[in-house]
């Protein structure tokens, strides 16, 4: 599968030099297009209050319709109607904002994440799971990767063979109740999109230091901080193997997006 690495939403939180991106994968399968997360989407610019909530004052998203996933698809010369599946790492606003731009697509997520989004507990979950992202009644497909087989040291994973062979949903709770990672077989290598399991490359590769404001936000938003720390340790192990057949990315680190584009998709 050919994979495009897209920035579908720039954010500029305080104390974070270089800002953040919304790193979205677009996979060209033999039968359709598949998105991993959606970024901010077209509707954010029209209604940022209900589409992002109060967190926008800290995260400071740049509402640019040119960065919407559907705009990227068209710019690549592809048909948005061919986006038939969207696989979510989790249901935070900066990952689901583009769902309404593809109302015909099936949206795949863990059953635990869907339950959490429908039954939020506490201020953090009520702030992150916004009703506006379900207003168009997305076609949700639940999965239970926790009940599946291990994948590269992760305890549970499910291959989404109904979409295409080589797309794997990996159970990785911590940031949210039902957070997941997504791995895609790009023929000569795998891309592992870790979502918000870590925020900055320094947290897993030991180079430099993650901005304090960013790590503070990560802890504030974590559903289970101990699980987040365990995820950091496992991802650090993967990073240290330096396997050339595995490209590890996350949702928001601009340097990882830049590296992925250089390695696999220089035309973006």
Secondary structure as UniProt FT lines:
FT   STRAND          2..7
FT   STRAND          10..11
FT   TURN            14..15
FT   TURN            17..18
FT   STRAND          23..28
FT   STRAND          33..36
FT   HELIX           42..45
FT   HELIX           48..52
FT   TURN            54..55
FT   HELIX           56..59
FT   STRAND          61..62
FT   HELIX           65..67
FT   HELIX           69..75
FT   TURN            76..77
FT   HELIX           80..82
FT   STRAND          83..87
FT   HELIX           93..96
FT   TURN            97..98
FT   HELIX           99..102
FT   TURN            103..104
FT   STRAND          106..110
FT   HELIX           111..118
FT   HELIX           122..128
FT   HELIX           131..134
FT   TURN            135..136
FT   STRAND          139..143
FT   HELIX           145..147
FT   STRAND          149..151
FT   TURN            152..153
FT   STRAND          154..159
FT   TURN            161..163
FT   TURN            165..166
FT   STRAND          167..171
FT   TURN            177..178
FT   STRAND          180..185
FT   STRAND          190..193
FT   TURN            195..196
FT   HELIX           202..205
FT   HELIX           212..221
FT   HELIX           225..241
FT   TURN            244..245
FT   STRAND          246..249
FT   HELIX           254..264
FT   TURN            266..267
//
